[in-house]
Amino acid sequence: MIGRLAGLLLEKNPPMVVVDVGGLGYEVDVPMSTFYNLPNAGERVALYTHLAIREDGHFLYGFLSEDERGAFRQLLKISGIGARTALSVLSGLSVAELAQAVALQEAGRLVKIPGIGKKTAERLLLELRDKLPRALGGMGGAGGASIPAAPDAGSDILNALLALGYNEREALAAMKQLPEGCNVSDGIRQALKLLSKV
C-alpha cells in the first residue's frame, strides 16, 4: 500500500496531478479541496495517498490532510459510492463542512453535488453519522497557491468541471460568468460556487 508520496509536483491538470518521486512520476487524482491548496508546479509537495486496485488498473488518490483521506475512506465504505463520487463530495464540501452536514443531517447540502441524488444523500448522512469527527479543521476551498494564468485556463476549468460530473452545458454556463483572465484554481472555485446555487 502506498500511504504517502513526497516529491516534486510536475503537473497540475485538475483533478489529476503528477508527482515525481525519485525519478518516478506518479499520477494522482485529488479532490478540488486539495488541488486549491497545492504549491506551484516545480515545487515540493507531500500527499497522503490511498491506492485502489481494480480489474481495470491501479488508481492513486492524494490528499493534503489525513482528515481528507480519512473522510474519503469512510465514503468508499458506503455501498454504491465509488472513488469518483467520493472525490466529488470532497470537491464540493470541505471535510469540516461534510462533518457539519452529517451532524446536522442536512441532505440539501449534499444533493447540490453532481451524482448525489436525494436517496444517496440520505444514505450518506445515515452511514457517516458518528464516523466523522464533528469539528474537523478541513482544508476547505479557501486560500492556497494560485496557478499562473494560462491561455488554456478555460479548457482546464472545463475539464475539471466535467471530471467532477457536471455536464458540458452546465459547465459552460458557469464559465461564462467567470471574470476574464482568472486562473485555473480561482476559476474552478468560482464555477463550483455558481453551480452549487443552481
FILOMAR-471976 format. One record per residue (C-alpha): residue in one letter; x, y, z. Coordinates in nm, 3 decimals, m for minus. Example, Ala and Ser with C-alpha at 12.3 -4.5 7.8 and 13.67 -1.06 7.14 Angstrom:
! FILOMAR-471976
<site><zamar>a</zamar><x>1.230</x><y>m0.450</y><z>0.780</z></site>
<site><zamar>s</zamar><x>1.367</x><y>m0.106</y><z>0.714</z></site>
! end
This chain:
! FILOMAR-471976
<site><zamar>m</zamar><x>0.000</x><y>0.000</y><z>0.000</z></site>
<site><zamar>i</zamar><x>0.131</x><y>0.346</y><z>m0.089</z></site>
<site><zamar>g</zamar><x>0.036</x><y>0.565</y><z>0.208</z></site>
<site><zamar>r</zamar><x>0.228</x><y>0.884</y><z>0.134</z></site>
<site><zamar>l</zamar><x>0.415</x><y>1.048</y><z>m0.153</z></site>
<site><zamar>a</zamar><x>0.668</x><y>1.328</y><z>m0.118</z></site>
<site><zamar>g</zamar><x>0.845</x><y>1.475</y><z>m0.418</z></site>
<site><zamar>l</zamar><x>0.835</x><y>1.735</y><z>m0.691</z></site>
<site><zamar>l</zamar><x>0.499</x><y>1.849</y><z>m0.825</z></site>
<site><zamar>l</zamar><x>0.545</x><y>1.813</y><z>m1.203</z></site>
<site><zamar>e</zamar><x>0.197</x><y>1.872</y><z>m1.347</z></site>
<site><zamar>k</zamar><x>m0.137</x><y>2.010</y><z>m1.234</z></site>
<site><zamar>n</zamar><x>m0.424</x><y>1.906</y><z>m1.463</z></site>
<site><zamar>p</zamar><x>m0.734</x><y>1.909</y><z>m1.241</z></site>
<site><zamar>p</zamar><x>m0.834</x><y>1.675</y><z>m1.092</z></site>
<site><zamar>m</zamar><x>m0.505</x><y>1.491</y><z>m1.167</z></site>
<site><zamar>v</zamar><x>m0.152</x><y>1.584</y><z>m1.063</z></site>
<site><zamar>v</zamar><x>0.185</x><y>1.420</y><z>m1.134</z></site>
<site><zamar>v</zamar><x>0.437</x><y>1.390</y><z>m0.850</z></site>
<site><zamar>d</zamar><x>0.799</x><y>1.297</y><z>m0.926</z></site>
<site><zamar>v</zamar><x>0.936</x><y>1.073</y><z>m0.650</z></site>
<site><zamar>g</zamar><x>1.298</x><y>0.973</y><z>m0.715</z></site>
<site><zamar>g</zamar><x>1.254</x><y>0.982</y><z>m1.093</z></site>
<site><zamar>l</zamar><x>0.917</x><y>0.802</y><z>m1.096</z></site>
<site><zamar>g</zamar><x>0.615</x><y>1.011</y><z>m1.196</z></site>
<site><zamar>y</zamar><x>0.303</x><y>0.914</y><z>m1.002</z></site>
<site><zamar>e</zamar><x>m0.034</x><y>1.019</y><z>m1.145</z></site>
<site><zamar>v</zamar><x>m0.258</x><y>1.107</y><z>m0.852</z></site>
<site><zamar>d</zamar><x>m0.625</x><y>1.211</y><z>m0.856</z></site>
<site><zamar>v</zamar><x>m0.704</x><y>1.474</y><z>m0.594</z></site>
<site><zamar>p</zamar><x>m1.025</x><y>1.644</y><z>m0.477</z></site>
<site><zamar>m</zamar><x>m1.055</x><y>2.015</y><z>m0.555</z></site>
<site><zamar>s</zamar><x>m1.012</x><y>2.097</y><z>m0.183</z></site>
<site><zamar>t</zamar><x>m0.658</x><y>1.957</y><z>m0.211</z></site>
<site><zamar>f</zamar><x>m0.599</x><y>2.097</y><z>m0.560</z></site>
<site><zamar>y</zamar><x>m0.670</x><y>2.457</y><z>m0.449</z></site>
<site><zamar>n</zamar><x>m0.402</x><y>2.433</y><z>m0.181</z></site>
<site><zamar>l</zamar><x>m0.121</x><y>2.270</y><z>m0.380</z></site>
<site><zamar>p</zamar><x>0.206</x><y>2.457</y><z>m0.433</z></site>
<site><zamar>n</zamar><x>0.305</x><y>2.570</y><z>m0.783</z></site>
<site><zamar>a</zamar><x>0.436</x><y>2.315</y><z>m1.033</z></site>
<site><zamar>g</zamar><x>0.809</x><y>2.263</y><z>m0.981</z></site>
<site><zamar>e</zamar><x>0.781</x><y>2.290</y><z>m0.602</z></site>
<site><zamar>r</zamar><x>0.794</x><y>2.010</y><z>m0.345</z></site>
<site><zamar>v</zamar><x>0.473</x><y>1.852</y><z>m0.221</z></site>
<site><zamar>a</zamar><x>0.371</x><y>1.575</y><z>0.020</z></site>
<site><zamar>l</zamar><x>0.041</x><y>1.392</y><z>m0.020</z></site>
<site><zamar>y</zamar><x>m0.134</x><y>1.131</y><z>0.194</z></site>
<site><zamar>t</zamar><x>m0.247</x><y>0.867</y><z>m0.053</z></site>
<site><zamar>h</zamar><x>m0.499</x><y>0.590</y><z>m0.099</z></site>
<site><zamar>l</zamar><x>m0.423</x><y>0.315</y><z>m0.351</z></site>
<site><zamar>a</zamar><x>m0.720</x><y>0.144</y><z>m0.514</z></site>
<site><zamar>i</zamar><x>m0.656</x><y>m0.177</y><z>m0.708</z></site>
<site><zamar>r</zamar><x>m0.931</x><y>m0.270</y><z>m0.951</z></site>
<site><zamar>e</zamar><x>m0.961</x><y>m0.503</y><z>m1.250</z></site>
<site><zamar>d</zamar><x>m0.909</x><y>m0.213</y><z>m1.490</z></site>
<site><zamar>g</zamar><x>m0.598</x><y>m0.075</y><z>m1.318</z></site>
<site><zamar>h</zamar><x>m0.430</x><y>0.073</y><z>m1.011</z></site>
<site><zamar>f</zamar><x>m0.550</x><y>0.418</y><z>m0.907</z></site>
<site><zamar>l</zamar><x>m0.381</x><y>0.654</y><z>m0.664</z></site>
<site><zamar>y</zamar><x>m0.574</x><y>0.926</y><z>m0.480</z></site>
<site><zamar>g</zamar><x>m0.398</x><y>1.205</y><z>m0.292</z></site>
<site><zamar>f</zamar><x>m0.487</x><y>1.443</y><z>m0.010</z></site>
<site><zamar>l</zamar><x>m0.305</x><y>1.722</y><z>0.171</z></site>
<site><zamar>s</zamar><x>m0.450</x><y>1.624</y><z>0.510</z></site>
<site><zamar>e</zamar><x>m0.514</x><y>1.297</y><z>0.690</z></site>
<site><zamar>d</zamar><x>m0.867</x><y>1.423</y><z>0.764</z></site>
<site><zamar>e</zamar><x>m0.943</x><y>1.436</y><z>0.391</z></site>
<site><zamar>r</zamar><x>m0.803</x><y>1.089</y><z>0.332</z></site>
<site><zamar>g</zamar><x>m0.998</x><y>0.955</y><z>0.632</z></site>
<site><zamar>a</zamar><x>m1.323</x><y>1.107</y><z>0.501</z></site>
<site><zamar>f</zamar><x>m1.252</x><y>0.965</y><z>0.153</z></site>
<site><zamar>r</zamar><x>m1.204</x><y>0.617</y><z>0.301</z></site>
<site><zamar>q</zamar><x>m1.524</x><y>0.645</y><z>0.503</z></site>
<site><zamar>l</zamar><x>m1.713</x><y>0.745</y><z>0.187</z></site>
<site><zamar>l</zamar><x>m1.573</x><y>0.444</y><z>m0.002</z></site>
<site><zamar>k</zamar><x>m1.715</x><y>0.209</y><z>0.264</z></site>
<site><zamar>i</zamar><x>m2.067</x><y>0.319</y><z>0.175</z></site>
<site><zamar>s</zamar><x>m2.247</x><y>0.089</y><z>m0.068</z></site>
<site><zamar>g</zamar><x>m2.277</x><y>0.245</y><z>m0.414</z></site>
<site><zamar>i</zamar><x>m2.016</x><y>0.516</y><z>m0.352</z></site>
<site><zamar>g</zamar><x>m1.711</x><y>0.485</y><z>m0.574</z></site>
<site><zamar>a</zamar><x>m1.389</x><y>0.684</y><z>m0.578</z></site>
<site><zamar>r</zamar><x>m1.518</x><y>0.934</y><z>m0.835</z></site>
<site><zamar>t</zamar><x>m1.826</x><y>1.016</y><z>m0.626</z></site>
<site><zamar>a</zamar><x>m1.615</x><y>1.037</y><z>m0.308</z></site>
<site><zamar>l</zamar><x>m1.383</x><y>1.287</y><z>m0.483</z></site>
<site><zamar>s</zamar><x>m1.687</x><y>1.489</y><z>m0.595</z></site>
<site><zamar>v</zamar><x>m1.816</x><y>1.505</y><z>m0.238</z></site>
<site><zamar>l</zamar><x>m1.478</x><y>1.629</y><z>m0.112</z></site>
<site><zamar>s</zamar><x>m1.457</x><y>1.874</y><z>m0.401</z></site>
<site><zamar>g</zamar><x>m1.800</x><y>2.019</y><z>m0.320</z></site>
<site><zamar>l</zamar><x>m1.755</x><y>2.032</y><z>0.058</z></site>
<site><zamar>s</zamar><x>m1.454</x><y>2.059</y><z>0.286</z></site>
<site><zamar>v</zamar><x>m1.417</x><y>1.782</y><z>0.544</z></site>
<site><zamar>a</zamar><x>m1.539</x><y>2.024</y><z>0.813</z></site>
<site><zamar>e</zamar><x>m1.845</x><y>2.115</y><z>0.603</z></site>
<site><zamar>l</zamar><x>m1.918</x><y>1.747</y><z>0.538</z></site>
<site><zamar>a</zamar><x>m1.889</x><y>1.669</y><z>0.910</z></site>
<site><zamar>q</zamar><x>m2.123</x><y>1.960</y><z>0.984</z></site>
<site><zamar>a</zamar><x>m2.377</x><y>1.846</y><z>0.721</z></site>
<site><zamar>v</zamar><x>m2.370</x><y>1.496</y><z>0.873</z></site>
<site><zamar>a</zamar><x>m2.402</x><y>1.627</y><z>1.229</z></site>
<site><zamar>l</zamar><x>m2.699</x><y>1.845</y><z>1.131</z></site>
<site><zamar>q</zamar><x>m2.838</x><y>1.584</y><z>0.887</z></site>
<site><zamar>e</zamar><x>m2.854</x><y>1.840</y><z>0.603</z></site>
<site><zamar>a</zamar><x>m2.929</x><y>1.641</y><z>0.288</z></site>
<site><zamar>g</zamar><x>m2.977</x><y>1.967</y><z>0.095</z></site>
<site><zamar>r</zamar><x>m2.604</x><y>2.042</y><z>0.105</z></site>
<site><zamar>l</zamar><x>m2.519</x><y>1.702</y><z>m0.044</z></site>
<site><zamar>v</zamar><x>m2.772</x><y>1.697</y><z>m0.328</z></site>
<site><zamar>k</zamar><x>m2.601</x><y>2.005</y><z>m0.478</z></site>
<site><zamar>i</zamar><x>m2.301</x><y>1.781</y><z>m0.556</z></site>
<site><zamar>p</zamar><x>m2.310</x><y>1.616</y><z>m0.903</z></site>
<site><zamar>g</zamar><x>m2.401</x><y>1.248</y><z>m0.887</z></site>
<site><zamar>i</zamar><x>m2.564</x><y>1.274</y><z>m0.543</z></site>
<site><zamar>g</zamar><x>m2.941</x><y>1.235</y><z>m0.551</z></site>
<site><zamar>k</zamar><x>m3.181</x><y>1.261</y><z>m0.257</z></site>
<site><zamar>k</zamar><x>m3.165</x><y>0.890</y><z>m0.168</z></site>
<site><zamar>t</zamar><x>m2.785</x><y>0.878</y><z>m0.190</z></site>
<site><zamar>a</zamar><x>m2.758</x><y>1.193</y><z>0.022</z></site>
<site><zamar>e</zamar><x>m2.982</x><y>1.041</y><z>0.290</z></site>
<site><zamar>r</zamar><x>m2.779</x><y>0.718</y><z>0.286</z></site>
<site><zamar>l</zamar><x>m2.454</x><y>0.917</y><z>0.320</z></site>
<site><zamar>l</zamar><x>m2.590</x><y>1.109</y><z>0.618</z></site>
<site><zamar>l</zamar><x>m2.705</x><y>0.788</y><z>0.786</z></site>
<site><zamar>e</zamar><x>m2.387</x><y>0.589</y><z>0.720</z></site>
<site><zamar>l</zamar><x>m2.145</x><y>0.870</y><z>0.808</z></site>
<site><zamar>r</zamar><x>m2.315</x><y>0.954</y><z>1.138</z></site>
<site><zamar>d</zamar><x>m2.061</x><y>0.912</y><z>1.421</z></site>
<site><zamar>k</zamar><x>m1.790</x><y>0.821</y><z>1.166</z></site>
<site><zamar>l</zamar><x>m1.657</x><y>1.175</y><z>1.109</z></site>
<site><zamar>p</zamar><x>m1.530</x><y>1.396</y><z>1.392</z></site>
<site><zamar>r</zamar><x>m1.777</x><y>1.680</y><z>1.449</z></site>
<site><zamar>a</zamar><x>m1.520</x><y>1.959</y><z>1.436</z></site>
<site><zamar>l</zamar><x>m1.255</x><y>1.887</y><z>1.179</z></site>
<site><zamar>g</zamar><x>m1.018</x><y>2.154</y><z>1.056</z></site>
<site><zamar>g</zamar><x>m1.082</x><y>2.067</y><z>0.692</z></site>
<site><zamar>m</zamar><x>m0.882</x><y>2.224</y><z>0.413</z></site>
<site><zamar>g</zamar><x>m1.189</x><y>2.391</y><z>0.264</z></site>
<site><zamar>g</zamar><x>m1.151</x><y>2.582</y><z>m0.059</z></site>
<site><zamar>a</zamar><x>m1.001</x><y>2.896</y><z>0.090</z></site>
<site><zamar>g</zamar><x>m0.655</x><y>3.033</y><z>0.031</z></site>
<site><zamar>g</zamar><x>m0.388</x><y>2.819</y><z>m0.122</z></site>
<site><zamar>a</zamar><x>m0.147</x><y>2.856</y><z>m0.405</z></site>
<site><zamar>s</zamar><x>m0.263</x><y>3.011</y><z>m0.728</z></site>
<site><zamar>i</zamar><x>m0.168</x><y>2.879</y><z>m1.068</z></site>
<site><zamar>p</zamar><x>m0.038</x><y>3.145</y><z>m1.306</z></site>
<site><zamar>a</zamar><x>m0.299</x><y>3.243</y><z>m1.564</z></site>
<site><zamar>a</zamar><x>m0.252</x><y>3.049</y><z>m1.884</z></site>
<site><zamar>p</zamar><x>m0.413</x><y>3.081</y><z>m2.227</z></site>
<site><zamar>d</zamar><x>m0.568</x><y>2.735</y><z>m2.189</z></site>
<site><zamar>a</zamar><x>m0.703</x><y>2.800</y><z>m1.838</z></site>
<site><zamar>g</zamar><x>m1.055</x><y>2.778</y><z>m1.983</z></site>
<site><zamar>s</zamar><x>m1.006</x><y>2.422</y><z>m2.109</z></site>
<site><zamar>d</zamar><x>m0.852</x><y>2.316</y><z>m1.775</z></site>
<site><zamar>i</zamar><x>m1.150</x><y>2.462</y><z>m1.587</z></site>
<site><zamar>l</zamar><x>m1.394</x><y>2.292</y><z>m1.825</z></site>
<site><zamar>n</zamar><x>m1.214</x><y>1.955</y><z>m1.796</z></site>
<site><zamar>a</zamar><x>m1.216</x><y>1.979</y><z>m1.416</z></site>
<site><zamar>l</zamar><x>m1.591</x><y>2.051</y><z>m1.406</z></site>
<site><zamar>l</zamar><x>m1.664</x><y>1.765</y><z>m1.648</z></site>
<site><zamar>a</zamar><x>m1.446</x><y>1.529</y><z>m1.439</z></site>
<site><zamar>l</zamar><x>m1.649</x><y>1.628</y><z>m1.133</z></site>
<site><zamar>g</zamar><x>m1.969</x><y>1.513</y><z>m1.301</z></site>
<site><zamar>y</zamar><x>m2.120</x><y>1.834</y><z>m1.441</z></site>
<site><zamar>n</zamar><x>m2.241</x><y>1.818</y><z>m1.799</z></site>
<site><zamar>e</zamar><x>m2.095</x><y>2.042</y><z>m2.068</z></site>
<site><zamar>r</zamar><x>m2.396</x><y>2.275</y><z>m2.078</z></site>
<site><zamar>e</zamar><x>m2.380</x><y>2.340</y><z>m1.700</z></site>
<site><zamar>a</zamar><x>m2.002</x><y>2.382</y><z>m1.706</z></site>
<site><zamar>l</zamar><x>m2.004</x><y>2.626</y><z>m1.999</z></site>
<site><zamar>a</zamar><x>m2.289</x><y>2.829</y><z>m1.846</z></site>
<site><zamar>a</zamar><x>m2.090</x><y>2.869</y><z>m1.523</z></site>
<site><zamar>m</zamar><x>m1.771</x><y>2.955</y><z>m1.714</z></site>
<site><zamar>k</zamar><x>m1.948</x><y>3.239</y><z>m1.898</z></site>
<site><zamar>q</zamar><x>m2.000</x><y>3.409</y><z>m1.560</z></site>
<site><zamar>l</zamar><x>m1.632</x><y>3.395</y><z>m1.461</z></site>
<site><zamar>p</zamar><x>m1.425</x><y>3.715</y><z>m1.468</z></site>
<site><zamar>e</zamar><x>m1.184</x><y>3.740</y><z>m1.759</z></site>
<site><zamar>g</zamar><x>m0.827</x><y>3.627</y><z>m1.707</z></site>
<site><zamar>c</zamar><x>m0.893</x><y>3.430</y><z>m1.387</z></site>
<site><zamar>n</zamar><x>m0.654</x><y>3.142</y><z>m1.326</z></site>
<site><zamar>v</zamar><x>m0.748</x><y>2.772</y><z>m1.316</z></site>
<site><zamar>s</zamar><x>m0.771</x><y>2.741</y><z>m0.937</z></site>
<site><zamar>d</zamar><x>m0.989</x><y>3.052</y><z>m0.890</z></site>
<site><zamar>g</zamar><x>m1.196</x><y>2.966</y><z>m1.197</z></site>
<site><zamar>i</zamar><x>m1.282</x><y>2.618</y><z>m1.068</z></site>
<site><zamar>r</zamar><x>m1.360</x><y>2.751</y><z>m0.721</z></site>
<site><zamar>q</zamar><x>m1.591</x><y>3.025</y><z>m0.854</z></site>
<site><zamar>a</zamar><x>m1.758</x><y>2.792</y><z>m1.105</z></site>
<site><zamar>l</zamar><x>m1.833</x><y>2.538</y><z>m0.830</z></site>
<site><zamar>k</zamar><x>m1.989</x><y>2.815</y><z>m0.617</z></site>
<site><zamar>l</zamar><x>m2.207</x><y>2.923</y><z>m0.911</z></site>
<site><zamar>l</zamar><x>m2.309</x><y>2.564</y><z>m0.987</z></site>
<site><zamar>s</zamar><x>m2.399</x><y>2.490</y><z>m0.624</z></site>
<site><zamar>k</zamar><x>m2.656</x><y>2.772</y><z>m0.634</z></site>
<site><zamar>v</zamar><x>m2.839</x><y>2.624</y><z>m0.933</z></site>
! end
